[in-house]
Amino acid sequence: MNISGIIKNNSIKLLSGFANNNDSLAPMVLKDAISNTAIVATYKKEGGKDDAREKAIEEYGTGAVWLFGIPTLKKLFDKAVYGFFKLNPDFDIRTLKDEKYLNNIKDNLLKDPNPALNAQKNVFNSLNDKNAVLKKFTNAQLYKGLFISKFALSTSICAMALAALVKYKQKTTQKRIEKDCYKNMASEVLLNNAVKKSKVFEDFGGVDDKKEPQKDISFKGLGELFMYNPIANNSILDAAIAATRLKEARKGERAEVGMKEAFQIVFIYLLAKPIQMAFEAIGEKFKMPISLDPMVLFSKNIKEKLSQASEIIKENGFVVQSKNAKGNVVNSLKDGGLNKMLELAKENINNPLLDILDKNGAIQIIKDKKGNKQAINYLKRFDEAAIVKTMLDIDKLNKQVDNLKSIKAYKVFAVFANIAIAAWATGVLQPKLAILMRKILHNGDNRNPAIVEQERQMQLKAHQG
């Protein structure tokens, strides 16, 4: 077993995940993990144990639900529901929207003699068949219904779990305050019998648990982006948890919570792609194009593959230019270009152009258990815009291939610099500003004002009782 080879391949896959700010959760997960650790450490130092405990429960707990919740629930849905109806959960229902596109894919697939595609042929052949379980529906209608149900169910369950975590962390603080207060008052109870335990706990208001429950999240009108892109899907969870945190925020901490959520939205979601594009633009200026995925940049014999792929693109005239209504040049795939690519796959699935397109995520190739390439995956919708962009990036990199060593180094730097910027802003800058806000608003006291107020109210009730 080649241990070094396995480590290298997995390292490249990991780097590829961190580099993908379009539809990979990997960079967001790393930013979140670093940020959460820094936040807990800062609040422990500046705000005390209770503050740190709340942050740990909230940040790590919500992070776990956010990261594992939706994928886990979707897999369970696939196994239980799709399995019950004997349907393939990997089928991309966006294909059903365009009848011409669908028929084109079906024709190409049915003509392909590759036995590795038999299961995919069955999916397309059965789309208009009446389902054995639900006679009123075609399989095409059932695919749509199940996919939307899976999206809505997995997202809403996770959103409710995240909301419950916010309430739980506040209750743990309330219980700790009650326990400490009872302990501190015990000697007074023995001396003057002034405090009755039942009265203390009965009268103490604490966190209001009788607030209206969080309304169910509505998915009405959400587009394909949210259903197919895991980042967009998880943004719904973040929106739900931000709303819950603001709603459940105790007196004195709402501004702090609002600032934290704003930092999360801006640096984890909104700026990830622009920062990546900025690094790519800088690279272009210094003749170091880094748009292609690390799976491409760090693949074996990349110089030869780039040269061959570039030649195939030119020979077939895959990319054509035209002008839009505003007079801007637009690149697109030539008419029949997709069919030509599928023909290339039938002739040689190891074609260098297809290999790069696959590694860059523009198409998807089916592989057997040993990793041998079998055929193009017809169940996934082909993204023609991504195919064209990859072809243009191939040409750019091929022209600078002699500078490949520097390009690889700059790619690694750009990936981790992007993550570091977001992690520093959300994990260091944001809590520091929050602590500063506390000091300004509360006469230099850097403790959580909501916790301080809870302790004050508890002591007041205890003495009055």
Protein Blocks (a to p, Z undefined) as FASTA:
>chain_A
ZZklmmmmmmmmmmmmmmmmklpcklmmmmmmmmmmmmmmmmmmmnojklmmmmmmmmmm
mmmmmmmmmmmmmmmmmmmmmmmnopafkbcfklmmmmmlmmmmmmmmmmpmbfklmmmm
mmmmmmmpccfklmmbcfklmmmmmmmmmmmmmmmmmmmmmmmmmmmmmmmmmmmmmmmm
mmmmmmmmmmnopacfklmmmmpnbjafkbccdddddfehiafklmmmmklmmmmmmmmm
mmmmmmmpcghilmmmmmmmmmmmmmmmmmmmmmmmmmmmmmmmnopafkbcfklmmmgh
klmmmmmmmmmmmmnomaacdddfkopacddddehklmmmmmmmmmommlmklmmmmmno
paccdddfkopafbdcfkbccdfklmmmmmmmmmmmmmmmmmmmmmmmmmmmmmmmmmmm
mmmmmmmmmmmmmmmmmmmmngoiabdfklmmmmmmmmmmmmmZZ
